[in-house]
Amino acid sequence: MATYEKVIRETGRYNVVDADDCEDTVIEYTTFLLRVSLHKEYSPKVEGVAYKLRDGRLVNRTHAGHFDVGNGFCRFFATGEGARQGAAAGFR
């Protein structure tokens, strides 16, 4: 039976603004599963991606450059490079 290690890494940051033009940062975290072996190196497997505001609140990525808090009342829009990264990643 194989042994896996779960590793969470920060893989992106997006500058965002809300409807009141208040600025914040959304941080992207990717969870990888690394197979542990003494004899062979395996490629990491992506288990999932999570997005959080700087204050720790979870947000959902709904479209390229659009994020919202789970209740849907608080929405954020990426500005600058973050908006272009989302479009390049295939979010529509």
Buried (B, 14 or more C-beta within 10 A) or exposed (E): EEEBEEEEEEEBBBBBBBEEEEEBBBBBBBBBBBBEEEEEEEEBEEEEEBBBBEEEEEBEBEEBBBBBBEEEEBBBBBEEEBBEBBBEEEEE
